[in-house]
Amino acid sequence: MLKVKIVNKSRWPDPFYATEASAGMDMRANIDEPVILMPLERMLVPTGIFIELPVGYEAQIRPRSGLATKKGVTVINSPGTVDADFRGELRISLVNLSNEPFELVPGERIAQMVVARHERVEWEDVEVLSETGRGAGGWGSTGSK
């Protein structure tokens, strides 16, 4: 189990896994009163959460599928990356992609956070890359089924 330092300045519990096999932890809106997010409006929502990740790890901020599907509210820069050297408050960039105003209430679960290991790369300059079956094919080149 990875130990991560956390400072929680919100009124809500620390982020936690809802089930034994959950990959992400819900993040909550740390606001004092309801806020209306109008169609196509963007908002940076505070969580009151500050973390200290070990070097070699990142926190990915992702949409909650229910909120995105049912209400059209999602994370703009998905997934958002929190680097190990960031010490500020985790704030979530939300956008309302629906045609209806969305009421964001205090403590609402607005995103999920996945902590993941990552590697750093060292570039090796070469003249050519190895051949593959796909080659340079992109955007739909592998078919629709």
C-alpha positions, 0 to 999 in steps of 0.5 A: 500500500502506497502512503501519501501525505494529505492535508484536508482543509475541507468539511468532508472526509479524505478521499476514499475508495468506494469499493474493494476494486475501485481504481479512483477516489471521489473528490468533493466540492468544497464550497459553502453554498450551492453554485449554478454552472450554466450550459457551456460554463467552466468553473474551477472548483476547490476541494480543500485537499492538498497532497504530497505524492512520492516522486515517480507518481502522479494523481490523475483527475478524471470525470465521474461517469455518472455525473458526465452521463446523467448531467453532462458535467465533466472535467475539462482537461481530462485526465488532469495531472497532479505532479509529485512536486505540486503542493497547492490545493487540488481544484477541479476544472469542470464544464457543463456540456449540457443544455441545462443549468447544473446546481453544484452543491457543497460536498458533491462528488465532482471527479475521481482521483487515480494515483498512478506510477509513471516513468521518465524517459531519456530520448535516444536520437535515431534516424529511423524507427522500427517497422510495425503492421500499423506504421504511420496509420492513425485516426481510424486506421485500425478499422471501426470494429 
